[in-house]
Amino acid sequence: WEGFNRASFALIQGLDKVIFKPVASVYRNLPTPIKNGFSNSLNNLSNVVTIPNNLLQGEYLKAGSNTGRFLINSTVGILGFIDVADRLGFSEYEKEDYGQTLAVHGTGPGCYIVLPVLGPSTARDTVASIVNFVGGDAWYNVTVGNDTHYFSDFDYYSSKVISGVDFRAKNFDSIEDLEKNSLDFYASVKSLYLQDRQQKILNTKKIIDTQD
């Protein structure tokens, strides 16, 4: 898959230079409360994927805590813009997805794949993403999947775009430094992605030398 991956990676680099990097440059200069609000809101939305995966992984206490987080932040926290749950002492939030759940139950990662536009993945995580769209993402179901009269397709896709911009802005300098100092930027991103995924599966925050 390396030939395909490198071509896809080059496409993403091109899109980044033309679209995401300029937008992220503007985004990162927004007032801090606004940036934090967007990040909090996106984290709150991701609970609709994290909670069912907590249950599938047997993490029932985390599922309960995240459900409480979601209900409090969606109401008192104004659709998650303010992380009220954190101020009330709820445990720190950790995202979970179907790829992590498959890994916990013994499914190997398979080959490394760079999906056009979407970025790094593995065979396991790509399959998990399909499962997510089919019915695992409640936010997708109430926006794109069903006509709820309260949300539209635009709400879903704009949240995904903002999520990408938010990630790019938070890691702006790190990405620039990595590209500048890597002998092979593609190989560096691949290594970091696979290591990061493994850490998330193991729920560890230990930072190794290459990640640092």
N, C-alpha and C positions, 0 to 999 in steps of 0.2 A: 504493500500500500504506500510505500514511501514516495513514489513518483506522484501519485494522486495527492498525497498529503502535502507535499511541498508546493504543488501547483495551487492547491486550496489555500495554503498558508500565505502564498504570494498574493492571492486575491484579497485575503483579509488584510494584509499589510497595506495594499493599495487603498482599500476602503477606509482603513484607519487613518491614513494620511489625508484623504480627501474629506472624510466625514467625521469620524469619531474623535480624532485628535483635536481638530479645531473646535468642535462642540464641547468636548471635555475641558478645553482651555478656558472657554467662557464659563462653563458650569462651575469649575473649581474656584472661580472668583466671585461667585454668589455669596451673600452673607451666610455665615456659618449656621445660624438657626434654620435657614431655608434648606441648606444641604442636609443637615441632620434630620430635618423633618421628612424629606424625600426618602432618605435611607431608612428611617424608622417605619415609614409607611410601606416600603418595599419589603422589609423584614416581616412586617405584620402580615402582608399578603402571602408570603411564602409559608406561613403557618398552615395554610390549607393543604400543602403538600407534606410538610414536616409531620403534622399530627398523625395522619394515617400511617406514615412510615415508622413513627415511634411505636405505634400499636403492632405493626407487622414485625418489628424487631424485638417485641416483648418489653419495650421500655414504657411501662404503663404510668409510672410516676412522672416521667418527662411528658407523656401525652397529656396527662392531667394539668401539669404546670403550663404547658404551651396552649392548652385550650383556655385556661384562665387568662393567660397573656392576651390571646386573641380577642376574647370577649371584652376584657377591660380596655385594651388599646383601641378596639374598633368603636367603642362607645365613648367612654370618658376621654380617651386619647385622640378623639376626632379622626376616625378612620386610620388610626395608627400613626398620625403625624407626630404625636407626643408619646414617648415610651413611659406611660404612667406605671405599667406593671413593674418596670425596673426600679422605679422609685418606691414601689410598695414592697420590694424585697424578693420578687420572683427570681428563680434561678436564672443564670445567664443563658441566653438563647443560642442554640446550636442547630443549624439547618440540617435536615435529613432529606434524602430523595430515594427514588426507587432503585437507582444504581447502587447506592449504599446498602439498601435492604437486600438486594440480590447478592452482594458481596458478603454480607453478614451470614447469609444462608449457604455460602460455599461456592457461589458462581465466580469463576475467574474473570479477569478483565478482558481477555481476548486481545485482538490486535489494536494498536493505537490508530485512531482515525481523526483527521482534521475535517470537520464538516464545513462545507462552504458557508460563509457568513457567520455561522454559529460558533465555530472554533473547535478547540481540542475536545476529544471524547475517546471512548473505547468502544469495542463491539458491545460489551455489556451495558454501558451507559447509554449507547444509542438505542438499544432495544428498550431499555427502561424509559427513555424519553418518549418513545412511541406509546408505551403503556400509559405514561402520564397523560398524554394528549387524549388517548382513547377514553379515559374516564377517571384518572387519578387526580386531576387538578380541578378543584371546585371552582376556582376563579375563572378557568377556561370554560367550564360548563355553564356558568351563569352569564358569561359575556358572549363568547363565540358559539358555544354549543346550543344555547337556548335563548329564546326571545323573552327576557324577563321584564322588559319595559322599564327597567331601572338602570341597566348597564348595556353597553353596546360593544361591538367588536373593537371599536377604537379604544375603549378603556383597557382592554386586554393587551393589545399590541403596543399602545403607548407606554404601558407599565413595563413591558419587556425592553423597549427602546431606552427608557429612562434608567432601567436597571443596568443596561450595558454602558450607558454614559456615566452613571454613578461609579461603576467598577473602574472604568478607564480613568476617571478623574481621581479616584482614591489612590490609584497605582501609577499615576502619571509619571512621576520622576523615576520610580523603580523600573518601569517598562523602558523608558528612555535610556537609563543607565545599562540595563541588561542588553538592549539592542546594540548600544555603543561598544560595550566591552566583551561581547560574545564573539568567538571565532565562528560559531554557527548558531545564529539566533533561533532557527527552527529547532535544532537539537536541544538548546537550552530550555526553550519553552516546553518541549516534550518532557524533558526530565523533571522540570518543576511541576508540571501538571500531574504527572503520574505519582510523584511523591506527595503532592498535596492531597490527591484523592485517597491515597493510602492512609494518610493521617486522619482524614475525615471519617473513613471507614472504621478506624481504630479509636476514634474520638480522643486523639492525643494532640497536644499543642507543642510538642517538642520540635524545636527548629534545628535542622541540620545545617552543615556548613554551606552547601550549595544554595539552600533557600535563603540563608542570611545574606 
